[in-house]
Amino acid sequence: MKDKTKKKSLGAILGLAGLLICTLAPSAALARGSAERIEGVWTSDVTITDCSSGTILATFHGLGMFIHGGSLSQTNNMNPALASPSAGHWEFLGGRSYNASFQFFRFDTTGTWTGTQKVTRDITLDSSGDTFTSVISFTTYDVNGNQIASGCGTETATRVVD
């Protein structure tokens, strides 16, 4: 009789373990899927403003690729002779929130390197996963690494490719 009771108990424990695994596995997959939802290629409209007054300083179109594992590549439709393509990283903060930053080289109209610019974005993905908005801050440095300017802006983006 003890063997039957042990077998029933073992069966109940294994059944409960199986139920737990089936219940937890989708949750883990959903959490992982949330982080990866930003992966893909996006087009965006960027507005750079004077942080104090809100005056619009520039608008342009961007193109960015959020790569699996957290890498990021960005470019835009501004004169390519004035700035290099950028490289950076992104991270999932939870929910629909992400942070991304990237850096690029800056040049003057003669092609002389004038320094770098670092851009940081706080991104909120919409519930469909096909658009996002971001708040942008940037810092510009001269060739010696001294900060020479900073600013802010906003961005709206639409997914092009998953």
C-alpha positions as CSV (number, residue, x, y, z in Angstrom):
1,M,0.0,0.0,0.0
2,K,2.9,2.3,0.8
3,D,4.3,1.9,-2.8
4,K,0.9,2.9,-4.3
5,T,0.8,6.0,-2.1
6,K,4.4,6.9,-3.0
7,K,3.6,6.5,-6.7
8,K,0.5,8.6,-6.4
9,S,2.4,11.3,-4.5
10,L,5.2,11.2,-7.0
11,G,2.7,11.4,-9.9
12,A,1.0,14.4,-8.2
13,I,4.4,16.2,-7.7
14,L,5.4,15.5,-11.3
15,G,2.0,16.8,-12.6
16,L,2.3,19.9,-10.5
17,A,5.9,20.5,-11.8
18,G,4.7,20.1,-15.3
19,L,1.9,22.6,-14.8
20,L,4.3,25.1,-13.2
21,I,6.7,24.7,-16.2
22,C,3.8,25.2,-18.7
23,T,2.7,28.2,-16.7
24,L,6.1,29.9,-16.3
25,A,7.5,29.2,-19.8
26,P,5.1,31.5,-21.6
27,S,5.8,34.3,-19.1
28,A,9.5,34.0,-19.6
29,A,9.0,34.0,-23.4
30,L,6.7,37.1,-23.1
31,A,9.3,38.9,-21.1
32,R,12.1,38.0,-23.6
33,G,9.8,39.0,-26.4
34,S,9.1,42.4,-24.9
35,A,12.8,43.3,-24.8
36,E,13.2,42.2,-28.4
37,R,10.2,44.1,-29.8
38,I,12.3,47.1,-30.7
39,E,14.6,45.0,-32.9
40,G,14.4,45.9,-36.5
41,V,14.7,48.9,-38.8
42,W,12.9,52.2,-38.1
43,T,12.4,55.5,-39.9
44,S,11.9,58.6,-37.8
45,D,11.2,62.3,-37.8
46,V,13.5,64.2,-35.4
47,T,13.0,67.7,-34.1
48,I,15.9,69.3,-32.3
49,T,15.0,72.2,-30.0
50,D,16.6,74.8,-27.8
51,C,16.1,73.2,-24.4
52,S,15.4,76.5,-22.6
53,S,13.0,78.2,-25.1
54,G,11.6,75.2,-27.0
55,T,12.6,76.9,-30.3
56,I,12.9,74.5,-33.1
57,L,16.6,74.4,-34.3
58,A,16.4,71.6,-36.9
59,T,14.3,68.8,-38.2
60,F,15.4,65.8,-40.2
61,H,14.6,62.2,-41.0
62,G,16.5,59.3,-39.3
63,L,17.0,55.7,-40.1
64,G,18.0,53.3,-37.4
65,M,18.6,49.6,-36.9
66,F,18.1,48.0,-33.4
67,I,20.1,44.8,-33.6
68,H,19.6,41.7,-31.4
69,G,21.8,41.8,-28.4
70,G,21.7,45.5,-27.9
71,S,23.7,47.0,-30.8
72,L,22.4,50.1,-32.7
73,S,23.3,51.7,-36.0
74,Q,21.9,55.2,-36.9
75,T,22.1,57.5,-39.8
76,N,20.0,60.4,-41.2
77,N,19.2,62.5,-44.3
78,M,21.5,65.4,-43.3
79,N,24.6,66.0,-45.4
80,P,26.8,62.9,-45.0
81,A,29.9,65.1,-45.5
82,L,29.2,66.7,-42.1
83,A,28.7,63.5,-40.0
84,S,29.6,59.9,-40.0
85,P,27.1,57.1,-39.5
86,S,26.7,56.3,-35.8
87,A,27.1,53.3,-33.6
88,G,25.7,52.6,-30.2
89,H,23.6,50.4,-28.0
90,W,20.1,50.0,-26.7
91,E,18.6,48.4,-23.6
92,F,15.2,47.2,-22.4
93,L,14.1,49.0,-19.2
94,G,10.8,47.1,-18.8
95,G,7.3,47.5,-20.0
96,R,7.5,49.5,-23.3
97,S,10.5,51.5,-22.2
98,Y,14.0,51.5,-23.7
99,N,17.1,53.6,-23.6
100,A,19.4,54.0,-26.5
101,S,22.6,56.0,-27.1
102,F,24.9,56.4,-30.0
103,Q,27.9,58.5,-31.1
104,F,29.2,59.8,-34.4
105,F,32.0,61.9,-35.8
106,R,31.4,65.5,-36.9
107,F,33.1,67.4,-39.8
108,D,33.1,70.9,-41.1
109,T,32.4,71.9,-44.7
110,T,36.0,71.4,-45.7
111,G,35.9,67.8,-44.4
112,T,38.0,68.5,-41.3
113,W,37.1,66.5,-38.3
114,T,35.7,68.8,-35.6
115,G,34.8,66.3,-32.9
116,T,32.0,63.9,-31.8
117,Q,28.4,64.0,-30.7
118,K,26.7,61.7,-28.3
119,V,23.0,61.2,-28.4
120,T,20.8,59.6,-25.8
121,R,17.1,58.7,-26.2
122,D,14.5,57.6,-23.8
123,I,12.1,55.5,-25.9
124,T,8.5,54.5,-25.4
125,L,7.2,51.9,-27.8
126,D,3.4,52.0,-28.5
127,S,1.2,49.0,-27.7
128,S,1.3,47.8,-31.3
129,G,5.1,47.7,-31.4
130,D,5.1,49.5,-34.7
131,T,5.8,53.1,-33.6
132,F,7.7,54.8,-30.8
133,T,8.3,58.2,-29.5
134,S,11.5,59.4,-27.8
135,V,12.9,62.2,-25.8
136,I,16.4,63.1,-27.0
137,S,19.4,64.7,-25.4
138,F,22.8,65.3,-27.0
139,T,26.2,66.6,-26.2
140,T,28.7,67.8,-28.7
141,Y,32.5,67.6,-28.0
142,D,35.5,69.1,-29.8
143,V,38.4,67.0,-31.0
144,N,40.0,67.2,-27.5
145,G,36.9,65.8,-25.8
146,N,35.7,69.2,-24.4
147,Q,32.0,69.7,-24.3
148,I,31.1,72.6,-26.6
149,A,27.3,72.3,-26.9
150,S,24.2,70.3,-25.7
151,G,20.6,70.2,-26.7
152,C,17.4,68.2,-26.7
153,G,14.6,67.1,-29.0
154,T,11.9,64.6,-29.8
155,E,11.4,61.8,-32.2
156,T,8.6,59.8,-33.7
157,A,9.5,56.5,-35.4
158,T,7.8,53.9,-37.5
159,R,8.9,50.3,-38.0
160,V,10.1,49.5,-41.5
161,V,11.5,45.9,-41.1
162,D,11.4,43.4,-38.2
